[in-house]
Amino acid sequence: MKFLMAVFGLLAATFALKPAAAQAASKPNIVLIFMDNFGYGELGCYGGGIIRGAPTPRLDKLASEGIRLTNFNVEAQCTPSRAAILTGRYAIRTGNASIPIESPIYGLTQWEYTMAEMLSDAGYATGMFGKWHLGHTEGRYPTDQGFDEWYGIPNSSDEAFWPNDSRFRPDSHPFAHPEHIMEGVRGEEPANLRVYDLEERALIDGELTELSIDFMRRQVEAERPFFLYLPYTQTHMPFTPHPDFAGKTGNGDFADVLAQLDVYVGMLLDEVDRLGIRDETIFIFTADNGPDAQVPWHGFSGPWRSTYFTGYEGSLRVPFLMRWPGNVPEGLVSNEIVHEVDLFATFASAVGGDVPDDRVIDSIDQLDFFTGGHEKSNREGVIVYVGSEIFGVKWRNWKMVFKELDRAWGEPLKEYPVPLVYDLHTDPKEENPLDPQWIRAGWIRWPAGQLLTDHVMSLQKEPPIRPGTPDPYEPPN
């Protein structure tokens, strides 16, 4: 608690800045905002904003100041998506292909080499403020995986319901305890601060924003490049606006949260400018997967079909905004395929970090694409997973599908002996796989099939880590 009080004291104090030029130009700062269950169609620059009840002027302006991707792909669930972005590997490889339902001992083994570890080894201060969802037992916290400091929640925001429910029985199982807001520093066990209940759920994203601002200030003062990973807890259910924003839009809780988010991101952008590090900072806004499916907390996928936990584009495509003045062209919009795993190799390329060569890495360096040196992405396709099952393959604008699930739950799984083929240009909602012209696209089984074959062979070469595998882990010879 002393740490939190000190932080708020720093926020109120006068801050003496040192010249941003003191930071090495070859070590850009990185701010990575990672939303929770945030649909493609929520922001104004993606067709949402006012039609969702609240304009998003700061995020829309951010989109105009760099690159906006319309085909940025992620995994279909929270835990696998977080594992993928931090390791540069499909989540199946790390034992995190699904949210933790198989074993309470879950998350990344310490053998994995995370983005935070890579950047730390490259000389970066690393801070995380927000939702982890990659382990809640000894040795599996953010500060065990390369982060110098962390404040946030270990699991998911739906657990905030538990302490407020009269039926909650925390003595029923060792892992049925209330979730806590936690904080920690590298080398020490994180401490429980407060029970994460519905009251705290409304306040936490404001705290995360303030702590992130303080982290940036401290690193600029220390003349050290930094990696700020900010996985906000919104808009995972229950989306509950901060009291300062509750009722502000007059359009309901989601619109209030959307307005709140725009203000919070604006605060971060303003602080980057105030610190004089705008040109030396890679600023990214994206999300872990498509929107919630649960009424009344359902989100908006824009032009795409369905929600998270499915193999449809509404699950896999999320917003992606990236600004790096003088490096990333302004106002660029691209429909080229990029996958979240690509950020690992891209950051390594940008800062001179190392990509491991002792394991399969799915990440592809996209630095030349992001910086305008190449019109095309260095990636042509992705493997579509839902949990540990392969649902299909995306290759360019085509999608070859073996399994479908219409909704996140309560619907039967459909399996096809002959795969369906969707042309995402002519059928973006994936509604007409048996269009009379589908036979003309039969040739895509070769490039898409090759992508899948190569992936399956890599799983045979390096067997996936099993869910629940304890530390220490060593790969088989």
N, C-alpha and C positions, 0 to 999 in steps of 0.2 A: 504494500500500500504506500510505503514511503516513496517508492519509485514513481508511482502515479502522481502523488502530491508534488514531487519535484518537477515532473513534466508540466503540470498545470502552472506551476510557478514560473517556469521558463517561458511558457507561452505569454504570460502577462508582463514579463520583464523586458526591458529594452535590450535589443540584441545588436551587438557590434559586428558588422559584416567584414569579412576579409575578401579581397578581390577574387572573383571566380576564376580569373586567369591563372591563379596559382595552381589550379587543377590541371593535370596533364591532359592535353587535347586528345591523346590516344586512349584515354580512359573515360568515355562518356558515362555520366550517371544514367541509371535505368530506373524508371518508375513503371511498374507493371500493376495496373488495376485489373482485378479478376472478379467479375460479378458472379453471383450465385443464382442459377436458374433464370437467366436473363434472355428473353426472346429476341430474335432477330429484328422484330418490328417495333421495338419499344421506343427507340430514339427518333427524334424528328428527322435526322439525316438518313434514316432507314425507313421512312414512311410512317413513323409513329408520332411521338410528341403530343401535339394538340389533339390528335384523334384518340390518344390514350388518356387525355384529361389534363395534361401539363406540357407546356413547351419545354424544350431542352436546349436553350440558346448556347450555353457554354460548351456542351458536348458537340453541338452542331458546328460551332466555330472551330473547335479542335479538329473536326473532320475536314474542314476546309484548309487547315494549316499543314496537312500532311497527306498520308495515303489512307483511303478507306477501301477495305476489301469487302466484296459481296460474296466471296466463296471461301471464307475462313472456316476450317473444319475442326471439330473437337470430338471428344468421346461422348457417349450418350448419358453418362451419369456423373455425379459429383466426384467420388473418390477416384475412378479411373481417369477422369479428365485432369485432376490435380496431380496424380502420379505421372501422367504423360507429359504435361507441360514442364514439370520440374526435372524429369530425367531424360527427356528427349527420346523416350521409348514408348511403344504401345503398352498400355497398362497390363495387357495379358502377360507380358514378360516379367513384370515385377510382382505378380501375385495380387494385383489390385484391379482386376477386370470388372469388379462389381462393388457396390456399396457393401460394407461389412456385415454380411448375413451368415457367412459360413463359419467365422471364428471371431471371438472378441479380441484376439491377438491379431491385429491387422496392420496395414500400412507398409512403409518402405523399410526393407532390411537395411542395416547400416552398410552393407556392401554396395548398395546403389550410390551413384555419384550424382548429386543433384546440381541444378543450376546455381543454387546458393553456394555450394562447395566450390564449383568451378570459378565463380566470380570472387569468392573469398580467396582462393588460391592465386587469383590474378591481382590481388591487392585491394579488394573492395570491402567496405563496411556493408554488412548485410542485415537488414531489418525486415521483420514480417509483422504485420498488424492485421489480424482478422482470423477467418475460419481456416483451419488446418485440414481435418478430415482424412489424415493419413497416419493415424495411430494415436492411441490414448493410453499407452502403457510405457513403462520405463524403457528408455532408449529409442522411443519412436516419436518424439516431439520435434518441432521445428529446430530447436536449439541443438538437437542431435544430428541434424541434417544440413548443417552449414550456415544457419542463421545465428548472428551474434546476439540478437534479442528478439523476443516475441511477446505480444500481448494479444489475447483473443480467446477463441473457443476451440477445443480439440475436435469436436464432432460437428453436429448439424443443428440448425436452429429449430427444427421441429421438437427437439428435446426441451426447448423452453416451455412447452406446454405442460410437461410433467409436474413440476412443483406446484402449479396452480390448479391441478386436478385432484379432487377429493379422493379419487380412486387410486391414486399413485401409492405404490407399496415399495419403497426403496429397500426394504429388508428382504425382498423376494429373491434377489440374485445379486452377486457381487458387482455386476456391471449395470444394474438397474438404478444406480445412484443418480442424483441430480447432476446435470452438467454444470461446470463452473467456468467462469471467466478466469483465465490463467495468465501468468506472466513468468518469464524466465530469461536467463542469459546463458550464453554458451558455457558449458562446463558445469552447470548446476541444474538440479532437478527443478522444473517449473513448479510454481506455487499456486494453490487455489486462492483466489481473491474473494469472489462472491458467487452465489448461486445464480446461474443464468436462467432467470424466470422471465415472464412476459414483460415485466417492468424494465428489466435490464435489456431485454431484446430491443425495446424501442430506443434505448440510449446508446447502444454500443457503437453504431456506425459513426456517430458524432465523435465519440472518444477515439476511434480508429483514425479519423481524419486529423484530429488534433495531435495525436501521437506521431503520425506520419510527418506532419509539418515540423514537429520538434526534432525528429530524427534527421530530416534534411538539414535543418539549421545546424545541428551539432556536427554533421559531417563536413559541411561547408566551412565552419569555423576551424575544424581540424585539417582542412585542405586534403580531404580524402575522398576519392570517388565512392559512390554508394549505389547499392541495389536496394530499392524499396519495393517490396512485394506486398500489395494491399488487396487481399481477397475479402471484399466487403461481405457482410452476412446477408444483406438484402440482395435479390428479391426472393429469396427462399421463403416458403411459408413458415410462420405467419408474417406477411409483410406488415409491419407495425411502425408508422411514422413516429419520429421524435416529437415530443410535445410541442416544440417550436414550429413544427410543420403540420401537425394534426389539424385537419379541417381547412388548411390554407387554400387548397384549390377549389374546394366545394364539390369535388368530383370523386370522392371516396379515398380509401386508404392507399390504393395503388398509385393513384395520381399524386397524392401527397408524397409518397416515397420517391416517385420519379422526380418531382420538383426538388426534393431533399437531395437526391443524388446529384442533380445538376449543380446545385449550390456547393456541395462538398467537393466535387471535381473542380469547380471553379476556384475554390479556396486553395486547392493544391496547385493549380496552374498559376494563380496569382502569387503564391509563395515562390514558385520556381522563378518567376520574373523578378520578384523582389530580391531574391538571393543572387540575381545576376548570372544564373546558370542556364538560361533558356536554350542557348545555342549548344551547350555541352550536355544536354539531357535528352535521352530517348524516353518519350512519354507514350505509353500504350494503354488503351482501354479495350478490354475484351471480356469474355465470359466463359464459364466452365461447360455449359450445355444449354440447350433450348429451355423454354419456359416450363413452369410447373403445370401439371395436368389436373391438380386437385381443385375442384370448385369449393370455395369461392376465391382461391388464390391462383387461378389459372392465368397464364400470361398470353402473349401475342407473338406468333411466329412470322408475322408479315405474310409474304406470298407463299410461304412454304407450308407443308402438311405436318400436322401433329405436334408432339411435344417431346420432352426428354424421355428416356427409357425406350425409345423406338429407333428404328433404323432410317426413318424419314429425314428429309432435309430440315424440317422444323426442329429436330433434335440435334442435328449435326452442325448447322450453320448458325453462327452467332456474329454479332458486330465485332469489328476489329478496326480501331483507329490508331494510327502511329504518327507521331510528330518528332522530327529531329531536324531543326532548322539548319539549312545549308547542306544537308545530306539527303533527306527524304524530300522529293518534289512536293510542292504545295498543290492541293486540289486534285490529286491523282485518285481516280476511282478504277479499280481493277476487279475483274471476275476470274482472275487466275486462281487455281487451287493452291492453297497453303494449308498446312496442318499445324496445330498447336505445338507438336513436337519440334517443329522447325525452329522455334525460338531459341532452343538450346545451342545449336550449332551457329545460328545467326549471331547471338550474343557473343559466343566464343570468338567468332571471326571479328566482331566489332571491337573487342577489348584485348585480343591477343591471348584468350584463354585456351585451355586444352580440352579436346573432346576425347573421351576414353577410346582406346583401341583394343581393349581386352574383353569386350562384350558387343552384342549387336546394338547398334544405335540407329534408330529410324529417322532421326533429325537430319534435315537437309539445309545447308547454308543458303539462306535467301537474301544475304546482304546486298548482292549486286542487283537483285530484283527490287528490293525496298528502296534502294538509293537511286534508282532510275538508270542504272547501267545496262539493264536487260529488260526488255518489255515482257518477257515470259517468266513465269515462275519456274524454278528448278525442279518442281514436282508436277507430275502428270496425273497422279491418282492417290487414293487412300483406301485402306481396308476398313470396312464398316463393321464394327463390333457393337453388340448389345450384350453386356455381361461378357461371358467367356465364349459366346457363340458368334461366329462370323455370319452376318446377315447379307453381306454383299460386297461389291467392289465399285468404287467410283473411278472412272477413267475419263479425263477431260470432261465433256458435257454429258457423258453416258453413265448409266448406273445399271449394273448387272446384279439382280437380287435373287437370293436363295430362300430367304425367310422374311416374313413380315409380321408385325404386331401393330394393330391399328391404334391402340392406346397403351399408356404406360402399364396399366393393369386391368384385370377383369375382362380381357379379350383373349380369344384362342390364338395360339401361334399358328401361322400358316407356313407350310413348307412346300417347296416346289421342286419336283424331280427335274424339270427343265426350267432354268432360271428365267425370270422376267427381265425385260430390257426397257428402261425408261430413257427417253431423250429429255434431259432437263431443260433444254432450250424450248422445245415445243410442248412439253408437259411438266412444267415446274412443280405442280402439285402431286405428281406421281399417281395419277388417276387412271391412265389409259395405257397399260403395258401391252394390251392385246390390240392396239390400234392396227388396222389392216396393213400398215406399212412397217410393222415391227420386223418382219422377216428381212427387210432390207438392211437392218442393223445387226444381223447375225454375225457379221465379221468381227464385232467388238469382243466376241468371246476370246479372240486370240490375244490382243493386248491386255484386256482386263484379266483374262485367265493367266497370262504370264505373270502379271503383278501378284495375283493370288498364289500361284505356284511358288514364286520366289519367297513370298512371306511364309508359307507353310514349311518350306524347306529350312528357312532360318529358325523356325520353332523346333525343328528336329535337330538342327545343329546345336542350338542352345535351348534346352528344355525350359519352359517357363517356371518361375519360382511358384511353389504351391502356396495358396492362401493359408495364412496362419503359421508360416515358417518362422521359427524363432531366430534370434541372433545368438551366436555368430553364424552367418551364412557364408559358405564357400561354394562356388559353382562346381558341378561335377567335372572331372577331367574329360 
